[in-house]
Amino acid sequence: MADKKQNRRNNKNYDDDYNPRFRKQRKKVCVMCSDKNFELDYKNPEVMKKFVNDKGKILPRRTTGACAKHQRDITLAVKRARHIAILPYSQN
């Protein structure tokens, strides 16, 4: 009986670490570190909308792929844009 269970396990074409519920995702790369010409400007709403979701919240690092240093810059720029009414604080 133990042999049958072992054979069932070996018949699958899966790796040992494979779990169909969870896929391995590619590591996101910081946009500002990889592209030296990328300009983060709080006065440019098209660039700032990439880092804000549809409700107006700032997206986290795991979503944007930014490094810690640049995530702090993103947060500061979004807050400045909100303060001078280029970006809304929230969406209705």
Secondary structure, 3 states (H helix, E strand, C coil): CHHHHHHHHHHCCCCCCCECCECCCCCCCCHHHHCCCCCCCCCCHHHHHHHECCCCCECCHHHHCCCHHHHHHHHHHHHHHHHCCCCCCCCC
